[in-house]
Amino acid sequence: MNKFFIMVVQTFKSRVKSKSFVITTSVTLALILLLTNIQNIMEAFDQGDEEGQTTEISVVSEEEEWVSLFEEQLLADDSFSIEKDQSIDEARAAVEEGELNSAVEIKMGEADLPEAVEYVGDGASPAHSESIQQAMQRVKMDAAAEKAEVDQETITAINAPVAYETIALGDEANTPEEMQQTQGLVYVMLFLLYLTVMMYGSMIATEVATEKSSRVMEILISSVSPVSQMFAKITGIALLGLLQFSLILGVGYLGVQRNSGEGSFLEGFGLGDIELSIIGYGIVFFILGYFLYATLAATLGSLVSRLEDAQQMIAPMIYLIIIAFFISVFGLNAPDTPFITVTSYIPFFSPLIMFLRVGMLDIPAWEVVLSIGVLTASIVLLALIGARIYKGGVLMYGKSSSLKDIKQAIQLSKKEG
Amino acid sequence: MTLKLNNVTKQFGAFTAVDHLSLEIPANQIFGFLGANGAGKTTTFRMILGLIEESGGTITWNNGKIGYEQSHLIGYLPEERGLYPKMKVVDQLVYLARLRGMTRSDAQEELERWLEKFKVPDYKTRKVEDLSKGNQQKIQFISAVLHKPELLILDEPFSGLDPVNVEMLKEAVIELKNAGTSIVFSSHRMEHVEELCENLCILHHGRPVVHGKLKEIKRSFGKKNVRVHADFNVEYLKDLPGVTKFKSFGSSCELQVENEEVSQIIFKELTGKGFIRTFDLEEPSLNDIFIEKVGTSYE
C-alpha cells in the first residue's frame, strides 16, 4: 500500500479507537435517539396517570340550549367529563371539596348574549380553562348569529380561511416558500461547516502537535514527505468526520422515520423538494471549505512544540470561522448587499458566503466559477506555504509558540537560510 | 554502497552550522561522528536524511541524491527519542516499518526476531509509555533497524542504558555492520567510539578538525601518555621540559608528553631513585584528542 494511504488509515484507525471518539459519538447518538423518541417517552410517562387526566367540570345555566351547545363543543375533546344537573352552590362546594376540577356558570349577559364564570379549585390547569373559553366563544357566536338571523352557511363562509397563493414570475424571483426552504438548507450547511471546522480543525492541529511533542515526527518526516503527511492527516480526519456524520444522520433518520410514520425525513426539516443543484453546490463548497481550514490547522499545529499550545495557536483560525459565520448569518437576511458580494470572494469566507449567495440569489455562473477558482487557488497556495512551514516547523522546538515562528520555519526549510 | 558528503555547507542566516564538510562512509563500516554540543552533528544528519537542504555541496548515496524514494534504505535513531506514547509496541513499529516500505507480515516477523534478541518478547503488546526509559530506548533502536536499512544513522544510541544493555546493543550494531550496513555513529562516550569505529571525524563549529583512521589519528597526534607508579614522590616530573599535563593520584601519576623522546628522559630521571612498580607508555586516548582539539579551538 502507498505510504499516503498507510498514513490515512493509521490516522483514521487511531482516532476511531480512541476513547474520546467512542464516548462523544455514543453520547451524541444517545441524545439523538432520545430527541427523536421524545414523544413516545412523554406518552409513556403520561399513561401512568391517565385517570387524573380527565377533567371533571360542572355546567350550570338556565338556558338549556347553551348547555347542550357547550357540551357538544367541549366533549369533542375527550379529556373532559361534564356534570349538569347541579345548582351553582352545589357545584362550587364540590369544587372546593376537590371532587370537581371546576364549575362553569353560564349567565345571560349584555344584549342577551351568554357570559360565563369559571370557578376553579387548587391545581387549576390553564390549558383546560383555555378549552372552556374556546367552547364558550362558539356558544356565544352561535347565539349572536341566531339573534341576527344569519344562517349556518354564512358563518362557515366567514370562518373559512382566505385562499392565498404566491406565483413567481421570471427566473430571478424566488417564492417566499422556496426562499424559506433554501434559507433552511443554507443555514444547516453553514452550521455544519462551522461545526466541522471547529471540531475537526482542532483535531488536526492536535494530531500534528501530538506527533511533534512526542518527537516521533522526526522519524515520520524522514520516511514520508511533509506534503503527503499533511494531506494524509487531513484526509484521515475527513474520513473520521464522514463516519461520525453518517452515524448521526443515519440514527437521526431512523429515529424520525420510525416515529413520524408519514412524510420523508427531509420534509421534516422543510427541505422536501429542494433543488439538487443547491445540494451539489453545498457539497462542493463544504469540501473546499474543509480543505482550506484543515490545511491552515495542520500548518498552525506544526508550529507548536507542546500539546498545550495547540489550542492557543489555532485561535486565529477559530476567529476566522466565527467571523465568517456571523457575516453569513447577517447575509441570510440580506443576501444581495454589496458587503456580502465582496466577502463571497475572500477565501476564508467564500465557502460559507458564496454558497449562501448561490442558494438564495440567482447569480450568474461565472461568479460561482470565479469564487470556486479563487478558493481552489488559495487552497493550493496555502498547501504550498503550509508544507513549507510544516517541514521547517516540525523540526523546530522552542518555548515560544507564536505566529512569528512562521518566518523561522520557512527559513529552516529554505536552501539558503 | 557509499555515503559521500562533498564540500557540504549549511547556513542559517549569518550563522554557519556546517562548513565545507567532506566525508566518505563505505559499506561494512561504523563511522564515528563526533563533536561538542552544537557542533553541527544533528544538522548534518538532517541534511543526509533530506529533511533540510544543504546550502552548498552535495550529499550522495550510491552516487544518487537521497530523497523520499530512498527512505526504505535509511534508518535513523534521533538523539531526541520519539515514539507514540499511547500506542502498543507492535502497532507502532509495524506502522513505522510500513512507512519505510516494509510489508505488514515482514515487519511483524522481523519485530519478533528483534524483541527476542533483546530479550523483551513480552513487550510486544505493551504501550510505550509503560516501559522504562532503557527499554523505550531498545524499542527506538528497533524502529531504526527493523526495515533492514543500508545506511543507518545512530545518534547517541546507548544513552540511558545500563552496561548489560549497552553490550547487547553494541553487539547488534556490530552484527549490522558485518551484514553490510554503513553506520554513522555519534556519541559523547569516547570509549564506545574507540571500540566500534575504525574511521572518525570530529566536528568543531561545523568544520572537521580531525578526520581519518583512528590509529592514524592517534599516531599523528604525537603526544603520548606516561603512567608511573613508584614508591617515592614523583611530583618533580611535572617540571621537566616536554611534559604538557600532569595528574597525580598519590604515589602514581599520569603525564602527557610531547613525544616519545620525552618519555625516555622521564625514564632516565626515575631510575635509581627507588622501586618503580609501573612505567607505561600509552597511545593517547580519543578522549584526550577530543578535549585537545575541541578545547583549544575555544581559546
HADDOCK unambig.tbl for C-alpha pairs under 7 A between the chains (distance, minus, plus):
assign (segid A and resid 3 and name CA) (segid B and resid 99 and name CA) 5.48 0.50 0.50
assign (segid A and resid 214 and name CA) (segid B and resid 82 and name CA) 5.42 0.50 0.50
assign (segid A and resid 214 and name CA) (segid B and resid 83 and name CA) 6.19 0.50 0.50
assign (segid A and resid 214 and name CA) (segid B and resid 84 and name CA) 6.33 0.50 0.50
assign (segid A and resid 215 and name CA) (segid B and resid 80 and name CA) 6.86 0.50 0.50
assign (segid A and resid 215 and name CA) (segid B and resid 81 and name CA) 6.42 0.50 0.50
assign (segid A and resid 215 and name CA) (segid B and resid 82 and name CA) 4.11 0.50 0.50
assign (segid A and resid 215 and name CA) (segid B and resid 83 and name CA) 6.71 0.50 0.50
assign (segid A and resid 216 and name CA) (segid B and resid 82 and name CA) 3.92 0.50 0.50
assign (segid A and resid 216 and name CA) (segid B and resid 83 and name CA) 4.79 0.50 0.50
assign (segid A and resid 216 and name CA) (segid B and resid 84 and name CA) 6.51 0.50 0.50
assign (segid A and resid 219 and name CA) (segid B and resid 76 and name CA) 6.98 0.50 0.50
assign (segid A and resid 222 and name CA) (segid B and resid 49 and name CA) 6.22 0.50 0.50
assign (segid A and resid 222 and name CA) (segid B and resid 51 and name CA) 6.51 0.50 0.50
assign (segid A and resid 222 and name CA) (segid B and resid 71 and name CA) 6.84 0.50 0.50
assign (segid A and resid 223 and name CA) (segid B and resid 68 and name CA) 6.36 0.50 0.50
assign (segid A and resid 223 and name CA) (segid B and resid 71 and name CA) 5.27 0.50 0.50
assign (segid A and resid 223 and name CA) (segid B and resid 99 and name CA) 6.18 0.50 0.50
assign (segid A and resid 223 and name CA) (segid B and resid 100 and name CA) 5.84 0.50 0.50
assign (segid A and resid 224 and name CA) (segid B and resid 68 and name CA) 6.38 0.50 0.50
assign (segid A and resid 225 and name CA) (segid B and resid 68 and name CA) 6.58 0.50 0.50
assign (segid A and resid 413 and name CA) (segid B and resid 52 and name CA) 5.92 0.50 0.50
assign (segid A and resid 414 and name CA) (segid B and resid 53 and name CA) 6.95 0.50 0.50
assign (segid A and resid 415 and name CA) (segid B and resid 53 and name CA) 5.31 0.50 0.50
assign (segid A and resid 415 and name CA) (segid B and resid 54 and name CA) 6.17 0.50 0.50
assign (segid A and resid 415 and name CA) (segid B and resid 55 and name CA) 5.20 0.50 0.50
assign (segid A and resid 416 and name CA) (segid B and resid 11 and name CA) 6.36 0.50 0.50
assign (segid A and resid 416 and name CA) (segid B and resid 55 and name CA) 5.31 0.50 0.50
assign (segid A and resid 417 and name CA) (segid B and resid 11 and name CA) 5.62 0.50 0.50
assign (segid A and resid 417 and name CA) (segid B and resid 12 and name CA) 4.17 0.50 0.50
assign (segid A and resid 417 and name CA) (segid B and resid 13 and name CA) 4.74 0.50 0.50
